């Protein structure tokens, strides 16, 4: 559960930082869209375990966009690079949907 909450918060911060940090128009759009998608896919991971792979892919995309869209060494480059890596690691560390955890806790088994 913790990696999901972490990624939801990271996605919300990435969305908000698009409007706080100095960036160009295209950079604002890509950062805001990626932030919203991270928050949405991390929230969906509670219901569908495969959504974590979408979150992982978006985290990698944020890193790639940091290299492509931002000048190397700028504050925005470092911010988005670290955010993308953190999102990808958080998605990789997520263990599964919340429904399986509840069933395991209640009944001691998981249906296949």
C-alpha positions in Angstrom: 0.0 0.0 0.0 2.8 2.4 0.8 4.4 2.4 -2.7 1.0 3.3 -4.2 0.4 6.2 -1.8 4.0 7.3 -2.5 3.4 7.3 -6.3 0.1 9.0 -6.0 1.7 11.8 -4.0 4.7 11.9 -6.4 2.3 12.2 -9.3 0.4 15.0 -7.6 3.6 16.9 -6.9 4.9 16.4 -10.4 1.6 17.8 -11.7 1.8 20.8 -9.4 5.5 21.4 -10.1 4.7 21.8 -13.8 3.2 25.2 -12.8 5.7 26.1 -10.0 9.1 25.5 -11.7 10.2 27.7 -14.6 9.7 25.7 -17.8 8.7 26.2 -21.4 5.2 25.6 -22.7 5.9 22.1 -24.0 7.7 21.2 -20.8 4.8 22.3 -18.7 2.4 20.3 -20.7 4.5 17.1 -20.7 5.2 17.4 -16.9 1.6 18.1 -16.0 0.3 15.2 -18.2 2.8 12.8 -16.8 2.0 13.8 -13.2 -1.7 13.4 -13.8 -1.1 10.0 -15.4 1.1 8.8 -12.6 -1.4 9.7 -10.0 -4.2 8.0 -11.9 -2.4 4.8 -12.7 -1.0 4.5 -9.2 -4.6 4.9 -7.8 -5.8 2.2 -10.3 -3.1 -0.2 -9.1 -5.3 -0.8 -6.1 -7.8 -2.5 -8.4 -5.7 -3.8 -11.2 -2.1 -5.0 -10.5 -1.0 -4.5 -14.1 -1.4 -0.7 -13.7 1.9 -0.7 -11.8 3.6 -1.4 -15.1 1.9 1.7 -16.6 3.2 3.7 -13.7 6.7 2.3 -14.2 6.6 3.2 -17.9 5.5 6.7 -17.1 8.3 7.1 -14.6 10.8 6.0 -17.2 9.1 8.4 -19.7 9.6 11.3 -17.2 13.3 10.5 -17.0 13.6 10.4 -20.8 11.7 13.7 -21.1 14.0 15.3 -18.6 16.9 14.5 -20.9 15.2 15.5 -24.0 13.2 18.6 -23.0 15.2 20.3 -20.3 18.7 21.8 -20.5 21.2 19.5 -18.8 22.1 20.7 -15.3 19.1 22.9 -14.8 17.0 22.6 -11.7 14.0 21.3 -13.7 16.2 18.7 -15.3 17.3 17.3 -11.9 13.9 17.6 -10.4 12.1 15.7 -13.2 15.0 13.1 -13.4 14.8 12.3 -9.7 11.0 12.3 -9.8 11.0 9.9 -12.7 13.5 7.5 -11.1 11.5 7.7 -7.8 8.2 6.9 -9.5 9.7 4.0 -11.4 11.3 2.5 -8.3 8.0 3.0 -6.3 6.1 1.2 -9.0 8.6 -1.6 -9.2 8.4 -2.1 -5.4 4.5 -2.3 -5.4 3.5 -5.9 -4.6 0.0 -6.2 -5.9 -3.6 -5.0 -5.8 -5.2 -4.2 -2.5 -8.1 -6.7 -3.0 -5.6 -9.7 -2.9 -4.1 -8.3 0.4 -7.6 -8.1 2.0 -8.5 -11.6 0.9 -5.2 -13.0 2.2 -5.8 -11.3 5.5 -9.4 -12.4 5.9 -9.3 -15.9 4.6 -5.7 -16.9 4.5 -5.8 -17.6 0.7 -5.8 -15.9 -2.6 -8.0 -17.0 -5.4 -6.2 -17.8 -8.7 
